[in-house]
Amino acid sequence: MKFVIVGCLCAGALAATGCADGPGLATGPSASGVTPRLTALSAAPRSGELHVKKECSQFNGNAGEFCTITSSNVKEIEAGARVIYATSNGPTALDTDVVLDAPGPGNNKAVGHCHVEFSTLSGVCTFSGGTGKFTHFQASAQVSYVSGFDWAWDGTYSFEPQN
């Protein structure tokens, strides 16, 4: 029931955003009978390539610690979002559930799992769903070490429900 309520609230917020006046958008129905709100919503990117950078100076391999997103090409994954790790490192790898927690008001969290091999400094993170703006979020990204405390995620994402 909670998911239905959250989904309805998200749909309402999305519809309200689509109704906001913007440059060149009419406020009434068009001659074709399609409202500008529907046109604006359909134009929003709902899938594509994912490119994220994060810095992990606050992560020492312990449960509950986090890395901080520094840049992202996906507007929902804002700079300042935290990737919180559920379990501690193992001896040869990090294999843990994660929560991507967006900054600001609301309950905007994506849930996923990451596996990183220490021998190669690479791995995979996958996300499947969440709350708020991460409802129906799906992603799969290759994890790679950049330098210092910096890491990258490169892959694909979508906000489409899985049937």
C-alpha positions as CSV (number, residue, x, y, z in Angstrom):
1,M,0.0,0.0,0.0
2,K,2.9,2.4,0.8
3,F,4.3,1.9,-2.7
4,V,0.9,2.8,-4.3
5,I,0.7,6.0,-2.2
6,V,4.3,6.9,-3.0
7,G,3.7,6.2,-6.7
8,C,0.6,8.4,-6.7
9,L,2.4,11.2,-5.0
10,C,5.3,10.9,-7.5
11,A,2.9,10.9,-10.5
12,G,1.2,14.0,-9.1
13,A,4.5,15.8,-8.7
14,L,5.6,14.8,-12.2
15,A,2.3,16.0,-13.6
16,A,2.6,19.3,-11.7
17,T,6.1,19.8,-13.1
18,G,4.9,19.2,-16.6
19,C,2.2,21.8,-16.1
20,A,4.7,24.6,-15.2
21,D,5.0,27.4,-17.7
22,G,8.2,27.4,-19.7
23,P,9.5,29.2,-22.7
24,G,7.5,28.5,-25.8
25,L,4.9,26.3,-24.1
26,A,1.2,27.1,-24.6
27,T,-1.0,26.8,-21.5
28,G,-4.1,25.5,-23.3
29,P,-4.8,22.4,-25.3
30,S,-3.2,22.4,-28.8
31,A,-5.2,22.1,-32.0
32,S,-4.2,18.4,-32.1
33,G,-5.9,17.8,-28.8
34,V,-2.6,16.9,-27.1
35,T,-1.9,19.1,-24.1
36,P,1.6,20.7,-23.7
37,R,1.9,18.8,-20.4
38,L,1.9,15.5,-22.2
39,T,4.4,16.7,-24.8
40,A,6.8,18.0,-22.1
41,L,6.6,14.7,-20.1
42,S,7.3,12.6,-23.2
43,A,10.4,14.6,-24.0
44,A,12.0,14.0,-20.7
45,P,14.9,11.5,-21.0
46,R,13.9,8.3,-19.1
47,S,16.8,6.1,-20.2
48,G,20.3,6.3,-21.6
49,E,24.0,6.2,-20.7
50,L,25.0,6.6,-17.1
51,H,28.2,8.5,-16.2
52,V,28.9,9.2,-12.5
53,K,31.9,10.2,-10.5
54,K,32.2,9.8,-6.7
55,E,34.8,10.5,-4.1
56,C,35.2,8.0,-1.2
57,S,37.4,9.8,1.4
58,Q,34.6,9.0,4.0
59,F,34.6,5.2,3.1
60,N,37.1,3.1,5.0
61,G,35.5,-0.3,4.2
62,N,33.0,-0.3,7.1
63,A,29.3,-0.8,7.1
64,G,27.3,2.5,7.2
65,E,30.1,4.5,5.6
66,F,29.6,6.4,2.3
67,C,31.0,7.9,-0.9
68,T,29.8,11.2,-2.2
69,I,28.6,11.8,-5.8
70,T,30.6,14.6,-7.3
71,S,29.2,14.6,-10.9
72,S,26.5,12.8,-12.9
73,N,24.9,13.1,-16.3
74,V,21.5,11.9,-14.8
75,K,19.6,14.9,-13.2
76,E,18.1,12.7,-10.5
77,I,21.6,11.7,-9.3
78,E,22.7,15.0,-8.0
79,A,26.2,16.1,-6.8
80,G,26.2,15.6,-3.0
81,A,24.2,12.4,-3.1
82,R,25.6,9.7,-0.9
83,V,26.2,6.0,-1.7
84,I,25.9,4.2,1.7
85,Y,27.4,0.7,2.0
86,A,25.4,-1.8,4.1
87,T,28.3,-4.2,4.9
88,S,32.0,-4.1,5.5
89,N,34.7,-5.1,3.0
90,G,35.7,-8.7,2.7
91,P,39.3,-9.7,2.4
92,T,39.4,-9.6,-1.4
93,A,36.3,-7.7,-2.4
94,L,33.6,-5.3,-1.6
95,D,30.3,-7.2,-2.0
96,T,27.4,-5.2,-0.5
97,D,24.0,-3.8,-0.8
98,V,24.0,0.0,-1.2
99,V,21.6,2.9,-0.9
100,L,21.9,6.0,-3.2
101,D,20.5,8.8,-1.0
102,A,19.8,12.0,-2.8
103,P,20.2,15.3,-1.0
104,G,17.4,17.7,-0.3
105,P,13.8,17.2,0.9
106,G,11.9,14.0,0.4
107,N,12.6,10.3,0.6
108,N,14.6,9.9,-2.6
109,K,16.6,6.7,-2.4
110,A,17.7,4.1,-4.9
111,V,18.5,0.6,-3.8
112,G,21.2,-1.6,-5.3
113,H,24.2,-3.9,-5.0
114,C,27.9,-3.4,-5.7
115,H,30.7,-5.9,-6.1
116,V,34.3,-4.6,-6.5
117,E,37.4,-6.8,-6.8
118,F,40.4,-5.3,-5.0
119,S,42.8,-7.1,-7.3
120,T,41.5,-5.3,-10.4
121,L,40.0,-2.2,-8.7
122,S,36.9,-2.7,-10.8
123,G,33.4,-4.2,-10.5
124,V,29.7,-3.7,-11.1
125,C,26.9,-1.9,-9.4
126,T,23.3,-2.6,-10.2
127,F,20.2,-0.7,-9.0
128,S,16.6,-1.8,-9.1
129,G,14.0,0.6,-7.8
130,G,13.7,2.9,-4.9
131,T,11.6,5.7,-3.5
132,G,10.6,9.2,-4.5
133,K,12.4,10.2,-7.7
134,F,14.0,6.8,-7.9
135,T,10.8,4.9,-8.3
136,H,11.3,2.4,-11.2
137,F,15.0,3.3,-11.4
138,Q,17.1,0.6,-13.0
139,A,20.8,0.9,-13.7
140,S,23.9,-1.3,-14.3
141,A,27.3,0.3,-14.3
142,Q,30.9,-0.8,-14.5
143,V,32.9,0.5,-11.5
144,S,36.4,1.8,-12.2
145,Y,39.1,3.4,-10.1
146,V,40.1,6.9,-11.3
147,S,42.7,8.2,-8.8
148,G,43.1,9.2,-5.1
149,F,39.7,8.7,-3.6
150,D,37.8,9.0,-6.9
151,W,35.8,6.3,-8.7
152,A,33.6,6.2,-11.7
153,W,30.4,4.4,-12.7
154,D,29.7,4.0,-16.4
155,G,26.8,2.1,-17.8
156,T,23.1,2.5,-18.6
157,Y,19.9,3.5,-16.7
158,S,16.2,3.7,-17.1
159,F,13.1,4.8,-15.2
160,E,10.8,2.3,-16.7
161,P,8.9,-0.3,-14.7
162,Q,10.0,-3.8,-15.3
163,N,7.2,-6.2,-16.4
